Amino acid sequence: QKEVEQNSGPLSVPEGAIASLNCTYSDRGSQSFFWYRQYSGKSPELIMSIYSNGDKEDGRFTAQLNKASQYVSLLIRDSQPSDSATYLCAVKDDYKLSFGAGTTVTVRA
Amino acid sequence: NAGVTQTPKFQVLKTGQSMTLQCAQDMNHNSMYWYRQDPGMGLRLIYYSASEGTTDKGEVPNGYNVSRLNKREFSLRLESAAPSQTSVYFCASILDPNSPLHFGNGTRLTVT
């Protein structure tokens, strides 16, 4: 079983809608959780990090973490065409950072 | 402010050839990583170096070797390239275990 699983997508949402991305992980000892955005042909860039249970908001992005359920999610509110990208969930255990396969989001105008 | 610099950006090899991918960071980060990215597979960890002088295998180390030359530089070597190693390779670094990764711009490698 892959360590980090994401909803496979692709996900298509209308402009202005909420995009919801989900991620589960297998290692209960994981302590740090990240969401990266990757545009086609570019390197991943960090958009959110979360370390404790609950919600963390940054602008139009909200990350949610539930360690008991081994679940982390990302909500993108008021989706814009510039949000069209692949979103990667990453889970850190000590020095090793494991990534999910990514969910491709397309925001249609 | 260069961050993480990878060279080369593109490379084409024939099966059996060898090459070294170079990575350098100027952020005084302690840990460095090599990932490969294939379509539908996400990023898979090849090797990492938690600190200068140490290296450890990741998820897919076979066919690769690494050298942490100093705190700034972490190279990835393919001794005998195979078509299965066609991929995009990313180098990354972090300051400490709770920090996020900073990525280089990637090397697109094709093995024919």
Backbone of each chain as ProteinMPNN parsed JSONL, in Angstrom:
{"seq_chain_A": "QKEVEQNSGPLSVPEGAIASLNCTYSDRGSQSFFWYRQYSGKSPELIMSIYSNGDKEDGRFTAQLNKASQYVSLLIRDSQPSDSATYLCAVKDDYKLSFGAGTTVTVRA", "coords_chain_A": {"N_chain_A": [[0.846, -1.19, 0.0], [0.58, 2.157, -0.902], [2.201, 4.85, 0.767], [1.107, 7.414, 0.956], [-1.949, 8.517, -0.083], [-3.948, 10.032, -2.549], [-7.05, 11.575, -3.635], [-7.9, 10.594, -6.867], [-8.638, 12.171, -9.079], [-8.925, 13.518, -12.486], [-9.93, 16.77, -11.211], [-12.515, 18.888, -11.898], [-13.651, 22.127, -11.641], [-16.012, 24.847, -11.527], [-15.215, 28.312, -12.079], [-14.899, 30.267, -9.167], [-16.024, 28.414, -7.479], [-15.72, 25.93, -4.798], [-12.876, 23.932, -4.433], [-12.135, 20.699, -3.407], [-9.732, 18.748, -1.916], [-8.368, 15.619, -1.072], [-6.463, 13.548, 1.183], [-4.893, 10.676, 2.413], [-2.857, 8.958, 4.824], [-0.459, 6.459, 5.782], [1.371, 6.116, 7.871], [1.305, 6.365, 11.232], [3.036, 7.779, 12.817], [3.73, 10.098, 11.578], [4.476, 13.568, 11.441], [4.485, 16.066, 10.223], [2.858, 17.93, 7.705], [2.144, 18.711, 4.358], [1.036, 20.74, 1.635], [1.621, 20.977, -1.757], [1.775, 22.865, -4.764], [1.883, 22.301, -8.237], [2.643, 23.498, -11.282], [2.338, 22.672, -14.751], [5.291, 21.365, -16.051], [6.87, 22.681, -14.251], [8.593, 23.117, -11.064], [7.543, 21.771, -7.848], [5.761, 23.914, -5.569], [5.475, 25.204, -2.307], [2.352, 25.533, -0.713], [0.852, 25.232, 1.629], [1.406, 24.358, 5.036], [0.912, 22.135, 7.748], [0.697, 21.163, 11.129], [-0.641, 20.386, 13.427], [-3.702, 19.003, 14.734], [-6.809, 20.051, 13.283], [-7.942, 23.071, 11.691], [-6.284, 25.149, 9.299], [-5.922, 28.277, 7.969], [-5.113, 30.138, 5.053], [-5.401, 32.786, 3.293], [-7.196, 32.071, 0.422], [-6.982, 29.391, 0.824], [-7.502, 26.48, 2.798], [-6.265, 24.216, 5.056], [-6.863, 21.037, 6.484], [-6.408, 18.884, 9.205], [-6.519, 15.645, 10.524], [-5.32, 13.645, 12.711], [-6.033, 11.289, 14.025], [-7.695, 9.99, 12.242], [-5.937, 9.844, 10.21], [-5.756, 11.663, 8.074], [-5.687, 14.298, 5.756], [-6.652, 17.37, 4.352], [-7.314, 19.72, 1.688], [-8.837, 22.748, 1.017], [-9.852, 24.859, -1.572], [-11.026, 27.939, -1.87], [-13.282, 30.063, -3.745], [-12.338, 29.463, -6.391], [-9.913, 30.083, -8.917], [-8.93, 30.522, -12.376], [-6.135, 30.508, -12.379], [-5.563, 28.709, -10.405], [-5.51, 26.268, -11.556], [-3.798, 23.362, -11.688], [-1.542, 20.752, -10.582], [-1.955, 19.257, -7.466], [-0.082, 18.335, -4.738], [0.061, 16.176, -2.039], [1.992, 15.908, 0.873], [3.801, 14.076, 3.303], [5.616, 14.07, 6.241], [7.987, 12.16, 7.973], [10.213, 12.257, 10.401], [13.139, 12.683, 8.677], [12.276, 11.905, 6.187], [10.306, 12.628, 3.437], [7.29, 11.897, 2.062], [5.361, 11.667, -0.898], [2.059, 11.981, -2.285], [0.413, 10.834, -5.317], [-0.7, 12.977, -6.533], [-3.279, 15.353, -7.386], [-4.949, 16.527, -10.142], [-6.203, 19.653, -10.83], [-8.623, 21.455, -12.565], [-9.791, 24.591, -13.3], [-12.585, 25.865, -14.616], [-13.605, 28.527, -16.686]], "CA_chain_A": [[0.0, 0.0, 0.0], [1.332, 3.4, -0.967], [2.154, 5.534, 2.061], [0.274, 8.612, 0.865], [-2.945, 8.35, -1.135], [-4.776, 11.198, -2.835], [-8.136, 11.307, -4.582], [-7.153, 10.493, -8.112], [-8.94, 13.219, -10.039], [-8.803, 14.971, -12.339], [-11.035, 17.483, -10.614], [-12.887, 20.065, -12.676], [-14.591, 22.956, -10.889], [-16.245, 26.144, -12.171], [-14.614, 29.466, -11.434], [-15.654, 30.756, -8.021], [-16.47, 27.3, -6.64], [-14.747, 25.366, -3.853], [-12.227, 22.677, -4.809], [-11.818, 19.926, -2.209], [-8.713, 17.733, -2.186], [-8.227, 14.74, 0.081], [-5.218, 12.794, 1.267], [-4.744, 9.819, 3.58], [-1.497, 8.47, 4.97], [-0.443, 5.189, 6.513], [2.288, 6.119, 9.013], [0.729, 7.125, 12.357], [4.067, 8.603, 13.437], [3.99, 11.302, 10.776], [4.312, 14.762, 12.264], [4.391, 17.291, 9.437], [2.024, 17.681, 6.524], [2.323, 19.832, 3.441], [0.42, 20.746, 0.305], [2.394, 21.657, -2.79], [1.138, 23.087, -6.06], [2.839, 22.137, -9.323], [2.192, 23.811, -12.638], [2.924, 21.791, -15.746], [6.66, 21.67, -16.445], [7.556, 23.448, -13.212], [8.85, 22.389, -9.824], [6.501, 21.989, -6.833], [5.925, 25.057, -4.674], [4.698, 25.027, -1.089], [1.239, 26.448, -0.479], [0.371, 25.135, 2.996], [1.955, 23.367, 5.94], [0.074, 21.983, 8.937], [1.396, 20.275, 12.039], [-1.502, 19.943, 14.521], [-5.086, 18.741, 14.347], [-7.677, 21.203, 13.128], [-7.915, 23.816, 10.43], [-5.346, 26.26, 9.139], [-6.356, 29.052, 6.81], [-4.167, 31.095, 4.492], [-6.064, 33.358, 2.117], [-8.289, 31.228, -0.094], [-6.647, 27.995, 1.1], [-7.668, 25.951, 4.15], [-5.828, 22.838, 5.254], [-7.47, 20.386, 7.639], [-5.663, 17.7, 9.611], [-7.109, 14.765, 11.535], [-4.31, 12.597, 12.881], [-6.683, 10.039, 14.432], [-8.193, 9.37, 11.008], [-4.821, 9.851, 9.27], [-6.411, 12.339, 6.95], [-5.408, 15.727, 5.604], [-7.371, 17.856, 3.176], [-7.084, 21.105, 1.253], [-9.955, 23.401, 0.356], [-9.535, 26.079, -2.299], [-12.27, 28.694, -2.017], [-13.315, 31.041, -4.83], [-11.327, 28.961, -7.325], [-9.567, 30.929, -10.046], [-8.217, 29.778, -13.429], [-4.721, 30.368, -12.002], [-5.432, 27.566, -9.493], [-5.401, 25.044, -12.352], [-2.47, 22.809, -11.428], [-1.557, 19.497, -9.831], [-1.73, 19.483, -6.035], [0.605, 17.187, -4.148], [0.047, 16.033, -0.59], [3.27, 15.367, 1.333], [3.786, 13.715, 4.711], [7.0, 13.948, 6.721], [8.304, 11.39, 9.171], [11.627, 12.547, 10.626], [13.716, 13.357, 7.524], [11.726, 11.416, 4.927], [9.061, 13.254, 2.994], [6.636, 11.053, 1.054], [4.345, 12.396, -1.656], [1.02, 11.3, -3.032], [0.561, 10.908, -6.774], [-1.176, 14.278, -6.989], [-4.614, 15.529, -7.963], [-4.946, 17.633, -11.101], [-7.387, 20.501, -10.734], [-8.87, 22.382, -13.666], [-10.837, 25.561, -13.0], [-13.129, 26.302, -15.9], [-14.176, 29.879, -16.626]], "C_chain_A": [[0.886, 1.246, 0.0], [1.143, 4.17, 0.327], [1.201, 6.714, 2.07], [-0.654, 8.45, -0.343], [-3.739, 9.637, -1.293], [-5.933, 10.8, -3.727], [-7.586, 11.561, -5.989], [-7.426, 11.618, -9.1], [-9.019, 12.664, -11.447], [-10.091, 15.596, -11.793], [-11.295, 18.751, -11.415], [-13.929, 20.852, -11.905], [-14.818, 24.26, -11.644], [-15.552, 27.247, -11.393], [-15.514, 29.976, -10.314], [-16.118, 29.664, -7.066], [-15.367, 26.889, -5.662], [-14.203, 24.062, -4.418], [-11.794, 21.975, -3.527], [-10.882, 18.776, -2.559], [-8.466, 16.928, -0.92], [-6.95, 13.909, 0.005], [-5.258, 11.941, 2.531], [-3.324, 9.281, 3.619], [-1.473, 7.28, 5.905], [0.407, 5.214, 7.783], [1.754, 7.0, 10.139], [1.743, 8.042, 13.025], [4.372, 9.89, 12.701], [3.636, 12.556, 11.56], [4.048, 16.037, 11.468], [3.701, 16.98, 8.122], [2.036, 18.932, 5.653], [1.457, 19.64, 2.199], [1.289, 21.587, -0.626], [1.539, 21.799, -4.038], [2.211, 22.974, -7.131], [2.173, 22.458, -10.65], [2.948, 22.923, -13.612], [4.323, 22.254, -16.154], [7.466, 22.443, -15.418], [7.819, 22.577, -11.993], [7.737, 22.673, -8.817], [6.815, 23.215, -5.976], [4.988, 24.869, -3.49], [3.558, 26.024, -1.023], [0.738, 26.388, 0.953], [1.193, 24.105, 3.757], [1.055, 23.315, 7.165], [0.684, 20.914, 9.808], [0.507, 19.728, 13.16], [-2.932, 19.783, 14.018], [-5.898, 20.029, 14.242], [-7.522, 21.838, 11.763], [-6.833, 24.885, 10.468], [-5.701, 26.984, 7.85], [-5.262, 30.018, 6.372], [-4.782, 31.617, 3.203], [-7.218, 32.489, 1.672], [-8.077, 29.743, 0.191], [-6.898, 27.662, 2.57], [-7.203, 24.507, 4.168], [-6.472, 22.305, 6.517], [-6.7, 19.111, 7.926], [-6.419, 16.946, 10.702], [-6.17, 13.576, 11.694], [-4.933, 11.266, 13.279], [-7.188, 9.274, 13.213], [-7.12, 9.299, 9.935], [-5.244, 10.471, 7.95], [-6.018, 13.803, 6.951], [-6.085, 16.189, 4.314], [-6.99, 19.301, 2.876], [-8.343, 21.599, 0.557], [-9.44, 24.662, -0.333], [-10.854, 26.802, -2.534], [-12.139, 29.682, -3.166], [-12.253, 30.675, -5.888], [-11.167, 29.875, -8.53], [-8.871, 30.088, -11.121], [-6.736, 29.573, -13.106], [-4.487, 29.252, -10.992], [-5.337, 26.248, -10.245], [-3.966, 24.534, -12.293], [-2.646, 21.42, -10.836], [-1.175, 19.787, -8.392], [-1.208, 18.19, -5.411], [0.511, 17.258, -2.637], [1.377, 15.4, -0.18], [3.226, 15.173, 2.843], [5.22, 13.455, 5.161], [7.068, 13.112, 7.985], [9.806, 11.519, 9.384], [12.179, 13.262, 9.383], [13.107, 12.944, 6.195], [10.392, 12.065, 4.624], [8.5, 12.431, 1.847], [5.496, 11.823, 0.414], [3.264, 11.451, -2.18], [1.232, 11.517, -4.519], [0.066, 12.225, -7.343], [-2.591, 14.235, -7.517], [-4.563, 16.733, -8.882], [-6.283, 18.363, -11.04], [-7.459, 21.41, -11.956], [-10.024, 23.284, -13.267], [-11.329, 26.128, -14.32], [-13.856, 27.628, -15.738], [-15.662, 29.872, -16.963]], "O_chain_A": [[1.816, 1.367, 0.798], [0.063, 4.151, 0.917], [0.556, 6.985, 3.083], [-0.199, 8.27, -1.473], [-4.15, 10.255, -0.311], [-5.844, 9.831, -4.482], [-6.923, 12.561, -6.263], [-6.545, 11.985, -9.877], [-9.165, 11.453, -11.613], [-11.177, 15.028, -11.9], [-10.404, 19.582, -11.587], [-14.977, 20.313, -11.549], [-13.915, 24.735, -12.332], [-15.329, 27.124, -10.189], [-16.727, 30.102, -10.483], [-16.561, 29.962, -5.957], [-14.254, 27.413, -5.688], [-14.967, 23.19, -4.833], [-11.162, 22.582, -2.663], [-11.203, 17.934, -3.398], [-8.368, 17.487, 0.172], [-6.435, 13.612, -1.073], [-5.618, 12.432, 3.601], [-2.666, 9.161, 2.585], [-2.371, 7.115, 6.731], [0.181, 4.407, 8.684], [1.746, 8.226, 10.026], [1.362, 8.982, 13.724], [5.19, 10.688, 13.158], [2.621, 12.601, 12.255], [3.453, 16.982, 11.986], [3.916, 15.934, 7.51], [1.949, 20.057, 6.146], [1.188, 18.515, 1.777], [1.638, 22.729, -0.33], [0.689, 20.957, -4.327], [3.318, 23.486, -6.964], [1.251, 21.765, -11.079], [4.06, 22.478, -13.33], [4.511, 23.403, -16.554], [8.61, 22.819, -15.675], [7.334, 21.449, -11.9], [7.06, 23.697, -8.914], [7.975, 23.514, -5.696], [3.849, 24.43, -3.649], [3.756, 27.218, -1.248], [0.242, 27.393, 1.463], [1.625, 23.101, 3.19], [0.498, 24.333, 7.574], [1.137, 19.882, 9.314], [0.849, 18.721, 13.781], [-3.315, 20.362, 13.001], [-5.699, 20.97, 15.011], [-7.037, 21.221, 10.815], [-6.514, 25.444, 11.518], [-5.772, 26.379, 6.78], [-4.581, 30.63, 7.195], [-4.696, 30.977, 2.155], [-8.122, 32.201, 2.456], [-8.92, 28.923, -0.172], [-6.563, 28.437, 3.465], [-7.682, 23.677, 3.395], [-6.615, 23.026, 7.505], [-6.376, 18.349, 7.015], [-6.893, 17.536, 11.672], [-6.216, 12.624, 10.915], [-4.414, 10.213, 12.908], [-7.111, 8.046, 13.169], [-7.36, 8.751, 8.859], [-5.108, 9.883, 6.877], [-6.012, 14.465, 7.99], [-6.084, 15.476, 3.311], [-6.419, 19.999, 3.713], [-8.853, 20.963, -0.365], [-8.684, 25.436, 0.254], [-11.698, 26.338, -3.301], [-11.035, 30.091, -3.524], [-11.39, 31.486, -6.224], [-12.144, 30.375, -9.088], [-8.284, 29.052, -10.808], [-6.146, 28.572, -13.515], [-3.341, 28.881, -10.741], [-5.106, 25.208, -9.629], [-3.041, 25.183, -12.781], [-3.77, 20.969, -10.616], [-0.192, 20.479, -8.128], [-1.804, 17.121, -5.539], [0.84, 18.277, -2.03], [1.835, 14.455, -0.823], [2.682, 16.003, 3.57], [5.949, 12.697, 4.52], [6.315, 13.322, 8.936], [10.59, 10.948, 8.626], [11.718, 14.359, 9.068], [13.389, 13.567, 5.171], [9.472, 12.053, 5.442], [9.132, 12.28, 0.802], [4.757, 12.539, 1.089], [3.524, 10.285, -2.475], [2.106, 12.277, -4.935], [0.364, 12.565, -8.488], [-3.048, 13.214, -8.031], [-4.183, 17.827, -8.465], [-7.347, 17.76, -11.182], [-6.476, 22.052, -12.328], [-11.108, 22.806, -12.934], [-10.585, 26.785, -15.047], [-14.616, 27.83, -14.791], [-16.302, 30.924, -16.961]]}, "seq_chain_B": "NAGVTQTPKFQVLKTGQSMTLQCAQDMNHNSMYWYRQDPGMGLRLIYYSASEGTTDKGEVPNGYNVSRLNKREFSLRLESAAPSQTSVYFCASILDPNSPLHFGNGTRLTVT", "coords_chain_B": {"N_chain_B": [[19.575, 35.545, -4.852], [19.723, 32.389, -5.152], [18.793, 29.865, -4.269], [17.991, 26.554, -4.745], [19.974, 24.973, -7.029], [20.076, 23.192, -9.992], [21.914, 21.219, -12.28], [22.466, 19.363, -15.335], [19.783, 21.102, -17.152], [18.455, 19.684, -19.089], [18.971, 16.444, -20.511], [20.114, 13.923, -22.676], [20.686, 10.536, -22.869], [22.354, 7.565, -23.984], [21.467, 4.127, -23.61], [23.295, 2.534, -21.07], [25.236, 4.481, -20.81], [26.903, 6.779, -18.555], [26.249, 9.319, -16.084], [26.337, 12.334, -14.107], [24.177, 14.099, -12.053], [24.031, 17.361, -10.916], [23.65, 19.224, -7.888], [23.17, 22.113, -5.981], [22.839, 24.126, -3.065], [22.226, 27.311, -1.609], [21.298, 28.104, 0.837], [22.135, 27.384, 3.289], [21.117, 25.005, 4.212], [20.545, 21.94, 5.992], [19.762, 19.362, 5.193], [19.418, 17.338, 2.271], [17.887, 16.239, -0.796], [17.037, 13.819, -3.33], [14.65, 13.375, -5.798], [12.568, 11.557, -8.11], [10.258, 12.095, -10.747], [7.564, 10.72, -12.32], [5.002, 10.37, -14.8], [1.783, 10.18, -13.347], [2.806, 9.0, -11.07], [3.618, 10.612, -9.055], [6.002, 12.151, -6.816], [8.922, 10.403, -6.14], [11.122, 9.285, -3.672], [14.583, 9.068, -4.034], [17.254, 9.095, -2.901], [18.46, 10.476, 0.18], [20.091, 12.994, 2.184], [20.552, 13.5, 5.391], [22.261, 15.063, 6.862], [25.46, 16.693, 6.461], [27.832, 14.402, 5.328], [26.32, 12.144, 5.682], [24.249, 9.699, 4.072], [21.205, 8.251, 2.868], [19.09, 5.594, 1.736], [16.175, 5.986, -0.254], [12.886, 5.471, -1.461], [13.233, 4.417, -4.066], [16.057, 3.474, -4.782], [17.643, 1.875, -6.448], [20.051, 1.536, -9.012], [21.157, 3.991, -8.791], [23.591, 6.263, -7.377], [24.807, 8.37, -4.748], [26.438, 11.41, -3.668], [27.324, 13.335, -0.954], [28.87, 16.05, -1.18], [29.697, 18.299, 0.224], [28.333, 20.655, 2.589], [26.76, 22.204, 0.889], [26.441, 20.834, -1.557], [25.025, 18.12, -3.401], [25.17, 15.292, -5.168], [23.882, 13.22, -7.815], [24.366, 10.106, -9.242], [24.205, 8.204, -12.189], [25.245, 5.154, -13.049], [25.054, 3.296, -15.141], [23.01, 3.975, -17.428], [19.51, 3.328, -17.906], [16.561, 2.805, -19.94], [14.343, 2.866, -18.22], [14.998, 4.779, -16.413], [14.395, 7.164, -17.475], [13.049, 10.234, -16.801], [11.885, 13.007, -14.773], [14.042, 14.705, -12.704], [14.292, 15.895, -9.45], [16.004, 17.956, -7.215], [16.133, 18.78, -3.764], [15.998, 20.717, -0.711], [16.123, 21.106, 2.89], [15.942, 23.04, 5.913], [15.593, 22.043, 8.552], [14.054, 19.133, 10.2], [11.319, 19.849, 10.458], [10.798, 21.695, 8.559], [9.575, 22.877, 5.358], [10.183, 21.447, 2.066], [12.471, 22.871, -0.265], [12.578, 23.206, -3.655], [14.662, 22.492, -6.522], [14.817, 23.44, -10.038], [14.603, 21.217, -11.597], [15.711, 18.379, -13.607], [15.406, 17.184, -16.785], [15.582, 14.052, -17.939], [16.318, 11.858, -20.553], [16.565, 8.573, -21.572], [17.709, 6.652, -24.145]], "CA_chain_B": [[19.037, 34.472, -4.028], [19.551, 31.328, -6.138], [18.033, 28.75, -3.721], [18.503, 25.245, -5.124], [20.358, 25.008, -8.438], [20.343, 21.882, -10.578], [22.458, 21.17, -13.639], [21.923, 20.232, -16.384], [18.323, 21.189, -17.214], [18.025, 18.614, -19.991], [20.04, 15.521, -20.878], [19.74, 12.705, -23.388], [21.728, 9.52, -22.761], [22.094, 6.247, -24.567], [21.512, 3.04, -22.632], [24.633, 2.131, -20.681], [26.091, 5.63, -20.503], [26.832, 7.262, -17.177], [26.258, 10.763, -15.916], [26.113, 12.845, -12.759], [23.339, 15.277, -11.907], [24.581, 18.2, -9.866], [22.706, 20.038, -7.124], [23.794, 22.958, -4.975], [21.929, 25.069, -2.415], [22.943, 28.399, -0.944], [20.447, 28.527, 1.956], [22.711, 26.809, 4.498], [20.248, 23.929, 4.665], [21.274, 20.769, 6.48], [19.355, 18.115, 4.549], [19.192, 17.437, 0.826], [17.104, 15.109, -1.302], [16.829, 13.596, -4.765], [13.391, 12.728, -6.17], [12.221, 11.445, -9.511], [8.828, 12.253, -10.976], [7.058, 10.089, -13.53], [3.557, 10.628, -14.945], [0.894, 9.351, -12.553], [3.487, 8.356, -9.938], [4.025, 11.58, -8.051], [7.434, 12.263, -6.553], [9.426, 9.264, -5.388], [12.415, 9.608, -3.089], [15.662, 8.177, -4.471], [18.202, 9.135, -1.803], [18.514, 11.738, 0.885], [21.22, 13.206, 3.079], [20.009, 14.256, 6.524], [23.271, 16.057, 7.234], [26.723, 16.515, 5.749], [28.521, 13.193, 5.717], [25.411, 10.995, 5.755], [23.291, 9.489, 2.995], [20.322, 7.115, 3.116], [18.243, 5.213, 0.612], [14.755, 6.297, -0.217], [11.945, 4.475, -1.97], [13.66, 3.823, -5.339], [17.488, 3.77, -4.918], [18.385, 0.976, -7.342], [20.563, 2.135, -10.234], [21.663, 5.329, -8.49], [24.475, 6.515, -6.252], [24.842, 9.786, -4.393], [27.57, 11.917, -2.894], [27.139, 14.651, -0.309], [30.237, 16.538, -1.324], [29.86, 19.24, 1.332], [26.996, 21.044, 3.03], [26.036, 22.831, -0.201], [26.302, 20.07, -2.791], [24.546, 16.729, -3.3], [25.11, 14.852, -6.558], [23.232, 11.934, -8.112], [25.07, 9.485, -10.354], [23.684, 7.018, -12.862], [26.447, 4.472, -13.535], [24.743, 2.651, -16.414], [21.636, 4.428, -17.603], [18.529, 2.437, -18.515], [15.356, 3.546, -20.351], [13.441, 3.029, -17.071], [15.429, 5.951, -15.654], [13.842, 8.358, -18.122], [12.218, 10.854, -15.77], [12.299, 14.342, -14.339], [14.711, 14.574, -11.412], [14.269, 17.112, -8.632], [16.775, 18.07, -5.994], [15.458, 19.642, -2.798], [16.718, 20.847, 0.559], [15.4, 21.656, 4.024], [16.778, 23.519, 7.014], [15.465, 21.105, 9.659], [13.005, 18.157, 9.884], [9.961, 20.395, 10.41], [10.717, 22.698, 7.489], [9.163, 22.365, 4.047], [11.21, 21.293, 1.048], [12.692, 23.852, -1.324], [12.946, 22.424, -4.824], [15.307, 23.042, -7.704], [13.953, 23.516, -11.219], [14.468, 19.909, -12.221], [16.49, 17.931, -14.767], [14.624, 16.247, -17.61], [16.514, 13.061, -18.476], [15.786, 10.845, -21.463], [17.512, 7.507, -21.88], [17.205, 5.965, -25.348]], "C_chain_B": [[18.722, 33.279, -4.91], [18.704, 30.191, -5.58], [18.705, 27.435, -4.034], [18.748, 25.251, -6.636], [20.712, 23.621, -8.92], [20.947, 22.06, -11.967], [22.669, 19.725, -14.048], [20.405, 20.318, -16.297], [17.738, 20.056, -18.064], [19.231, 17.721, -20.302], [19.439, 14.322, -21.611], [20.926, 11.753, -23.323], [21.338, 8.3, -23.573], [22.187, 5.213, -23.443], [22.961, 2.637, -22.369], [25.579, 3.288, -20.37], [25.925, 6.034, -19.04], [26.782, 8.782, -17.162], [26.0, 11.11, -14.457], [25.248, 14.096, -12.837], [23.85, 16.059, -10.693], [23.481, 19.01, -9.176], [23.479, 20.83, -6.088], [22.749, 23.901, -4.386], [22.749, 26.094, -1.64], [22.163, 28.926, 0.249], [20.955, 27.996, 3.294], [21.809, 25.717, 5.101], [21.067, 22.699, 5.041], [21.007, 19.508, 5.669], [19.055, 18.351, 3.073], [18.619, 16.13, 0.306], [17.204, 15.031, -2.819], [15.523, 12.824, -4.953], [13.352, 12.541, -7.683], [10.709, 11.542, -9.65], [8.464, 11.68, -12.338], [5.549, 10.325, -13.612], [2.73, 9.652, -14.129], [1.51, 8.746, -11.306], [3.823, 9.345, -8.832], [5.538, 11.64, -7.932], [7.87, 11.069, -5.709], [10.86, 9.555, -4.956], [13.46, 8.578, -3.504], [16.666, 7.998, -3.329], [18.032, 10.467, -1.078], [19.745, 11.773, 1.786], [20.722, 14.09, 4.216], [20.987, 15.342, 6.978], [24.544, 15.751, 6.461], [27.413, 15.255, 6.265], [27.64, 11.97, 5.824], [24.543, 10.93, 4.511], [22.461, 8.251, 3.319], [19.46, 6.861, 1.896], [16.812, 5.654, 0.848], [13.943, 5.148, -0.758], [12.474, 3.727, -3.192], [15.152, 4.05, -5.593], [18.239, 2.967, -5.979], [18.777, 1.679, -8.64], [21.165, 3.511, -10.038], [22.686, 5.277, -7.358], [24.495, 8.005, -5.982], [26.119, 10.11, -3.644], [27.182, 13.253, -2.286], [28.534, 15.239, -0.208], [30.623, 17.491, -0.205], [28.456, 19.676, 1.726], [26.154, 21.577, 1.876], [25.649, 21.873, -1.313], [25.938, 18.606, -2.558], [24.346, 16.245, -4.73], [24.479, 13.469, -6.663], [23.888, 11.349, -9.351], [24.311, 8.264, -10.863], [24.89, 6.335, -13.505], [26.226, 3.852, -14.91], [23.267, 2.905, -16.701], [20.771, 3.402, -18.332], [17.304, 3.252, -18.928], [14.374, 3.78, -19.204], [13.82, 4.231, -16.204], [15.082, 7.26, -16.357], [12.827, 8.977, -17.165], [12.621, 12.318, -15.624], [12.845, 14.197, -12.926], [14.717, 15.931, -10.704], [15.198, 16.943, -7.435], [16.031, 19.02, -5.06], [16.287, 19.708, -1.523], [15.78, 21.378, 1.639], [16.384, 22.088, 5.101], [16.783, 22.524, 8.17], [14.268, 20.2, 9.393], [11.594, 18.726, 9.808], [9.752, 21.421, 9.305], [10.196, 22.075, 6.213], [10.356, 22.261, 3.101], [11.271, 22.511, 0.131], [13.25, 23.09, -2.52], [13.785, 23.212, -5.813], [14.353, 22.985, -8.878], [13.846, 22.213, -11.99], [15.427, 19.672, -13.378], [15.643, 16.914, -15.513], [15.6, 15.328, -18.326], [15.775, 12.071, -19.364], [16.885, 9.843, -21.764], [16.948, 6.7, -23.045], [17.869, 4.593, -25.523]], "O_chain_B": [[17.592, 33.142, -5.379], [17.948, 29.585, -6.34], [19.85, 27.208, -3.644], [17.834, 25.506, -7.42], [21.554, 22.947, -8.327], [20.542, 22.939, -12.727], [23.021, 18.908, -13.197], [19.802, 19.664, -15.445], [16.656, 19.544, -17.777], [20.368, 18.192, -20.349], [18.403, 13.785, -21.22], [22.044, 12.123, -23.681], [20.161, 8.037, -23.817], [22.897, 5.41, -22.456], [23.746, 2.428, -23.294], [26.613, 3.089, -19.733], [24.945, 5.679, -18.384], [27.215, 9.443, -18.106], [25.511, 10.29, -13.68], [25.543, 15.028, -13.585], [24.068, 15.51, -9.613], [22.509, 19.425, -9.807], [24.342, 20.288, -5.397], [21.885, 24.412, -5.1], [23.81, 25.791, -1.095], [22.344, 30.079, 0.64], [20.284, 28.139, 4.315], [21.748, 25.535, 6.317], [22.136, 22.45, 4.485], [21.9, 18.683, 5.476], [18.524, 19.388, 2.676], [18.831, 15.063, 0.881], [17.425, 16.033, -3.499], [15.316, 11.768, -4.356], [14.01, 13.262, -8.434], [9.969, 11.115, -8.764], [8.989, 12.101, -13.369], [4.893, 10.465, -12.579], [2.939, 8.441, -14.202], [0.825, 8.052, -10.554], [4.276, 8.934, -7.764], [6.261, 11.229, -8.839], [7.256, 10.766, -4.686], [11.692, 10.003, -5.745], [13.257, 7.374, -3.351], [16.893, 6.885, -2.856], [17.533, 11.443, -1.638], [20.348, 10.747, 2.102], [20.498, 15.286, 4.028], [20.573, 16.412, 7.426], [24.684, 14.676, 5.878], [27.561, 15.061, 7.471], [28.142, 10.866, 6.033], [24.148, 11.957, 3.96], [22.945, 7.319, 3.96], [19.142, 7.771, 1.131], [16.316, 5.689, 1.974], [14.274, 3.983, -0.538], [12.203, 2.536, -3.351], [15.495, 4.758, -6.54], [19.347, 3.336, -6.367], [17.953, 2.328, -9.284], [21.631, 4.133, -10.992], [22.66, 4.388, -6.507], [24.231, 8.811, -6.875], [26.783, 9.242, -3.077], [26.77, 14.178, -2.986], [29.279, 14.958, 0.731], [31.764, 17.48, 0.258], [27.48, 19.11, 1.234], [24.934, 21.412, 1.889], [24.62, 22.076, -1.958], [26.458, 17.947, -1.658], [23.456, 16.728, -5.43], [24.534, 12.665, -5.733], [23.964, 12.006, -10.389], [23.847, 7.421, -10.095], [25.494, 6.893, -14.421], [27.122, 3.882, -15.753], [22.395, 2.15, -16.272], [21.226, 2.708, -19.241], [17.032, 4.29, -18.326], [13.649, 4.775, -19.205], [13.037, 4.65, -15.351], [15.439, 8.339, -15.882], [11.863, 8.324, -16.765], [13.561, 12.794, -16.259], [12.186, 13.632, -12.055], [15.09, 16.956, -11.275], [15.175, 15.925, -6.743], [15.375, 19.957, -5.515], [17.159, 18.872, -1.285], [14.771, 22.017, 1.341], [17.501, 21.578, 5.192], [17.841, 22.197, 8.709], [13.52, 20.456, 8.45], [10.741, 18.134, 9.147], [8.653, 21.952, 9.141], [10.354, 20.873, 6.001], [11.392, 22.895, 3.303], [10.245, 23.103, -0.203], [14.271, 22.41, -2.412], [13.65, 24.429, -5.936], [13.215, 22.536, -8.741], [13.073, 22.12, -12.943], [15.889, 20.605, -14.036], [15.217, 15.908, -14.946], [16.349, 15.758, -19.203], [14.745, 11.519, -18.979], [17.991, 10.211, -22.16], [15.858, 6.135, -22.954], [17.567, 3.878, -26.478]]}, "name": "protein", "num_of_chains": 2, "seq": "QKEVEQNSGPLSVPEGAIASLNCTYSDRGSQSFFWYRQYSGKSPELIMSIYSNGDKEDGRFTAQLNKASQYVSLLIRDSQPSDSATYLCAVKDDYKLSFGAGTTVTVRANAGVTQTPKFQVLKTGQSMTLQCAQDMNHNSMYWYRQDPGMGLRLIYYSASEGTTDKGEVPNGYNVSRLNKREFSLRLESAAPSQTSVYFCASILDPNSPLHFGNGTRLTVT"}
